[in-house]
Amino acid sequence: MAHLIPMFKFTLGNGQSIGPEALRSLWARACGTSQVGVSRQPGPFGGDGRPTYSLLASQHLQDLPMVETRMRRALEENHLRASLIPLHN
């Protein structure tokens, strides 16, 4: 498996969550490859408690702007209010 790096991070709206397999499936479809990963970090204590999700892929992922568009659309289609933040240039 290729070395995976974080490409995006996001939080979801209050009361929303997504399991790792469902998120990985959305991300893999957006990327057009099964060589992806996801992670979830618990929310900070004293904050709003929402976890931060990370989407990982190969640094050689092609057409990143289109991948981002597809991922945003997938989150919306699944009624998930996400604040998606690109971690790439």
N, C-alpha and C positions, 0 to 999 in steps of 0.2 A: 504494500500500500504506500502511496506517495506521502511525503511529509505534509501534514495539514496545518494551516495557520488560520487564525481568526480573520474572517473577512467582514463580518457584521456583528453587531451586538444590538440587543433591544430589550425593552421591557414591555409588558402587556398591560392593558387597562385593569383597573381595580377589579378583583374578583375573577379575573381570567387566568387560565393556565393552559399548557399543552404538554402532553407527555413526550418523552424523548423519541419514541418510535414514530409518532405522528409528525413531530417536528422534523425529524430526519427525512421522512418521506417527502414532505413539502420541499425541503431544502434540496434533496436529490433531484426532484423533478425540475426545480428552478435552475439547477446547475447543469442538468442533462447528464449526470454521472452518478454512480453509486459511491464514488470515492469521496465521501463527505463525512463530517462529524458534527455533533452538537454538544453543548454543555449548558449547565444551569448553575448559577451561583446564587445562594440565598441573599435576600435583601438585607441591607444594613440595619443594624439595631438602631432604633431611634428614628429611622426614616419611615417611609410608607410601607416597608416590608415587602415590596414587590421584588421578585428575583430578576436577575439579569441573565438573559440567554445569549449564547454565542454560537455563531454559525461558522464552521471551519471547512476549508477546501484547500486544494493545491494552489500554490502561489502562481501556477501557470494556467489557472482557470481562464478560459476564453470568454470574451465579450461580457465583461463584468457589469457594465451598465444595463445590458439586457437581462442578465441574471438577477440584478437588483429589482428591475421592473417586474419580472416574473414572480419573485419572492414577495414583493409588496402586494401584488395582485392575489397570490395564494393566501396570504394572511387575511386580506380583506374578504375573499370568498369564503373563508372559514370563520368569518365574523369575529376576528381577533383584532383589537385596536392596538397596534404596535407602534412603538417609536424606534424605527430601524435606523441605526447609525452605521455608516460605512467606516471601515477601519483600513481602507486601501486608498491609494493615490489615484 
